[in-house]
Amino acid sequence: MKINCVWEHNGEDSILFAENFAGAFTRGSSLRLALEKMPDEIISYIRWAGGSAPDSFECEIIQEKKSELTVSDADSDVIFDSERGELSMSEYSYLKNLALKSARDFLALYKAVPNKNQSCLKERRTFYGQVPRTALEMYEHTKNVNEYYFNEIGVPADNRGDIFECRERGFSALEGRRDFLKNEVYLGSYDEEWSVKKLLRRFIWHDRIHAKAMYRMAVRTFGEGAAPDLFGVGRGEGIGEF
């Protein structure tokens, strides 16, 4: 199987996105390290999304973005070339269902953590401030990008309710626009380009970052079996595990 990779980097520090598996990613202090992690990431992603993993993988860099952002902390603003241009309803529906599944699974993972306010992780700061340490902090951070993401493509949204409810409402508001499948590119905050397809990928990607961190924190804090590995991320890395 060929994995089409989008490489965003600041010097050697790299984020590698799988363009044909929305939200799948690896990070590394070099492109080589990020590439080495990609097969395991795709296997865990396919396991989560539903499907059978192939026996072999071939990674191909199809797009490169040189960045001034702190990519080692998963700061990203790239828009894929494939995230421009009209969307079909079938592609939109598939990606939307993945984004809603991701929200539902993230909520289930959060609810399973024994103590939402306890964590063994040390305090650490990144580009956006204090890194979430507890399950509650990780959940609130992940949920509360909802309003921001939808607003970047001109869709009124909020963060009320749980992560699934507010995301589902946002998609309903989006679908109320007759032309949403045109997938127009918007210039959002900090001159970052956004489209409907990028938004869908960003939700899955952002959930995946913090699901990895929450699962690993729960295991380290409370022991094996403390939380279900719903995302298949046991081998993956979370924030702070570059």
C-alpha positions as CSV (number, residue, x, y, z in Angstrom):
1,M,0.0,0.0,0.0
2,K,1.2,3.5,-0.8
3,I,1.0,6.1,1.9
4,N,0.9,9.6,0.4
5,C,2.8,11.8,3.0
6,V,2.7,15.5,3.5
7,W,5.8,16.7,5.3
8,E,5.7,19.8,7.5
9,H,9.0,20.7,9.1
10,N,11.0,23.4,10.9
11,G,14.5,22.5,10.2
12,E,14.9,18.8,11.0
13,D,11.8,18.6,13.4
14,S,9.1,17.0,11.4
15,I,5.4,16.2,11.3
16,L,4.4,13.7,8.7
17,F,0.7,13.4,7.7
18,A,-0.8,10.5,5.8
19,E,-2.8,12.3,3.1
20,N,-4.9,9.3,2.3
21,F,-5.7,8.5,5.9
22,A,-7.2,11.6,7.3
23,G,-5.8,12.5,10.7
24,A,-3.0,9.9,10.8
25,F,0.4,11.4,11.6
26,T,3.8,10.8,13.0
27,R,6.4,13.1,14.4
28,G,10.2,12.9,14.7
29,S,13.4,14.9,15.2
30,S,14.1,14.0,11.6
31,L,12.2,13.0,8.5
32,R,13.7,9.5,8.7
33,L,12.4,9.0,12.2
34,A,8.9,10.2,11.3
35,L,8.9,7.9,8.2
36,E,10.0,4.9,10.3
37,K,6.9,5.4,12.6
38,M,4.4,5.6,9.8
39,P,3.6,1.9,9.1
40,D,2.7,1.4,12.8
41,E,0.6,4.5,12.8
42,I,-1.3,3.4,9.7
43,I,-1.9,-0.1,11.2
44,S,-3.3,1.4,14.4
45,Y,-5.4,3.9,12.3
46,I,-6.9,1.2,10.1
47,R,-7.7,-0.9,13.2
48,W,-9.5,2.2,14.7
49,A,-11.3,3.2,11.5
50,G,-12.3,-0.4,10.6
51,G,-10.5,-2.5,8.0
52,S,-7.6,-4.8,7.3
53,A,-4.1,-3.6,7.2
54,P,-1.9,-4.6,4.2
55,D,1.3,-6.7,4.5
56,S,3.6,-3.9,3.3
57,F,3.7,-0.1,3.0
58,E,5.5,2.4,0.7
59,C,5.7,6.0,1.9
60,E,6.0,8.7,-0.7
61,I,6.4,12.5,0.0
62,I,3.8,14.2,-2.2
63,Q,4.0,17.7,-0.6
64,E,6.4,19.7,1.6
65,K,5.8,22.7,3.9
66,K,8.6,24.5,5.5
67,S,7.3,26.0,8.7
68,E,8.3,28.6,11.3
69,L,6.0,26.9,13.8
70,T,7.1,24.7,16.7
71,V,6.3,21.4,15.0
72,S,7.9,19.4,17.8
73,D,4.9,20.4,19.9
74,A,2.5,19.5,17.0
75,D,1.9,23.0,15.9
76,S,0.8,22.9,12.3
77,D,-0.9,25.1,9.7
78,V,-0.4,23.2,6.5
79,I,-3.3,22.8,4.0
80,F,-2.9,19.8,1.7
81,D,-3.2,20.3,-2.0
82,S,-5.9,17.7,-1.9
83,E,-7.8,19.8,0.6
84,R,-8.6,22.3,-2.1
85,G,-11.3,21.9,-4.7
86,E,-14.9,20.6,-4.6
87,L,-15.9,17.7,-2.4
88,S,-18.3,14.9,-3.4
89,M,-21.1,14.2,-0.9
90,S,-19.8,10.6,-0.5
91,E,-16.3,11.8,0.5
92,Y,-17.7,14.4,2.8
93,S,-20.0,11.9,4.5
94,Y,-17.2,9.4,4.9
95,L,-14.9,12.0,6.6
96,K,-17.7,13.5,8.7
97,N,-18.6,10.0,10.0
98,L,-14.9,9.4,10.9
99,A,-14.8,12.8,12.7
100,L,-17.9,12.0,14.7
101,K,-16.6,8.5,15.5
102,S,-13.4,10.1,16.7
103,A,-15.4,12.4,19.0
104,R,-17.5,9.5,20.3
105,D,-14.5,7.4,21.0
106,F,-12.6,10.2,22.6
107,L,-15.6,10.8,25.0
108,A,-15.7,7.1,25.8
109,L,-11.9,7.1,26.6
110,Y,-12.3,10.1,28.8
111,K,-15.2,8.6,30.7
112,A,-13.2,5.5,31.4
113,V,-10.3,7.2,33.1
114,P,-10.6,6.4,36.8
115,N,-9.8,9.8,38.2
116,K,-10.3,12.8,35.8
117,N,-8.1,15.1,37.9
118,Q,-5.2,12.9,38.7
119,S,-2.0,12.6,36.6
120,C,1.6,11.4,37.0
121,L,2.7,13.8,34.2
122,K,5.0,16.7,35.0
123,E,4.0,20.3,34.1
124,R,5.2,21.5,30.7
125,R,4.5,24.4,28.5
126,T,4.3,24.6,24.7
127,F,3.4,27.2,22.1
128,Y,-0.3,27.3,23.3
129,G,0.5,27.4,27.0
130,Q,0.4,24.8,29.7
131,V,0.2,21.2,28.3
132,P,-3.0,19.4,29.5
133,R,-1.9,16.9,32.2
134,T,-5.1,15.3,33.6
135,A,-7.9,13.6,31.7
136,L,-10.2,16.5,32.4
137,E,-7.7,19.1,31.0
138,M,-7.1,17.0,27.9
139,Y,-10.8,16.5,27.3
140,E,-11.7,20.2,27.8
141,H,-8.8,21.3,25.5
142,T,-9.8,18.8,22.8
143,K,-13.5,19.6,23.0
144,N,-13.0,23.4,23.0
145,V,-11.4,23.7,19.6
146,N,-14.9,23.1,18.1
147,E,-15.9,26.7,18.0
148,Y,-12.5,27.8,16.7
149,Y,-12.3,25.3,13.9
150,F,-15.8,25.9,12.6
151,N,-15.4,29.7,12.8
152,E,-12.3,29.4,10.6
153,I,-14.5,28.4,7.7
154,G,-17.3,30.9,8.6
155,V,-19.6,28.5,10.4
156,P,-21.1,29.7,13.7
157,A,-20.5,27.1,16.4
158,D,-20.0,26.7,20.1
159,N,-18.5,24.3,22.7
160,R,-21.7,23.6,24.7
161,G,-22.4,20.0,25.7
162,D,-20.0,17.1,25.2
163,I,-17.4,16.8,22.4
164,F,-19.8,14.7,20.3
165,E,-22.8,17.0,20.7
166,C,-21.0,20.3,19.9
167,R,-19.2,18.8,16.9
168,E,-22.4,17.3,15.5
169,R,-24.2,20.6,15.8
170,G,-21.3,22.3,14.0
171,F,-21.7,19.9,11.1
172,S,-25.5,20.5,11.0
173,A,-24.8,24.2,10.7
174,L,-22.2,23.6,8.0
175,E,-24.7,21.5,6.0
176,G,-27.2,24.3,6.2
177,R,-25.1,26.2,3.7
178,R,-26.1,25.2,0.1
179,D,-22.5,25.6,-1.2
180,F,-20.5,23.8,1.5
181,L,-19.3,21.1,-0.9
182,K,-17.5,23.7,-3.0
183,N,-14.9,23.4,-0.2
184,E,-13.9,27.1,-0.5
185,V,-10.5,28.0,1.0
186,Y,-10.8,30.6,3.8
187,L,-8.0,32.7,5.2
188,G,-8.4,32.3,9.0
189,S,-6.6,33.4,12.1
190,Y,-2.8,34.0,11.8
191,D,-3.2,33.8,8.0
192,E,-3.8,30.1,8.1
193,E,-5.7,28.6,5.2
194,W,-8.8,26.4,6.0
195,S,-11.3,24.4,4.0
196,V,-14.1,22.0,4.9
197,K,-11.9,19.1,4.0
198,K,-9.0,20.4,6.1
199,L,-11.4,21.0,9.1
200,L,-12.5,17.3,8.9
201,R,-8.9,16.1,8.9
202,R,-7.9,18.5,11.7
203,F,-10.6,17.3,14.0
204,I,-9.5,13.6,13.6
205,W,-5.8,14.6,13.9
206,H,-6.3,16.7,17.0
207,D,-8.4,14.0,18.7
208,R,-5.7,11.5,17.8
209,I,-2.9,13.6,19.4
210,H,-4.7,13.9,22.7
211,A,-6.2,10.4,22.7
212,K,-2.6,9.1,22.5
213,A,-1.6,11.4,25.4
214,M,-4.7,10.5,27.5
215,Y,-4.4,6.8,27.0
216,R,-0.6,6.8,27.9
217,M,-1.2,9.1,30.9
218,A,-3.9,6.8,32.2
219,V,-1.7,3.7,31.9
220,R,1.2,5.4,33.5
221,T,-0.9,6.9,36.3
222,F,-3.3,4.0,37.1
223,G,-1.8,0.9,35.5
224,E,-2.5,-1.4,32.6
225,G,-6.2,-1.7,31.8
226,A,-7.0,1.6,33.4
227,A,-8.5,2.8,30.1
228,P,-9.5,1.2,26.8
229,D,-7.1,1.6,23.8
230,L,-10.0,2.7,21.6
231,F,-7.8,4.5,19.1
232,G,-5.2,1.7,18.8
233,V,-2.6,4.1,19.9
234,G,-0.5,2.0,22.3
235,R,2.5,2.3,20.0
236,G,1.9,5.9,19.0
237,E,3.2,9.1,20.5
238,G,1.4,11.9,22.3
239,I,2.3,15.5,23.1
240,G,5.8,15.5,24.6
241,E,6.8,12.2,23.1
242,F,8.7,13.4,20.1
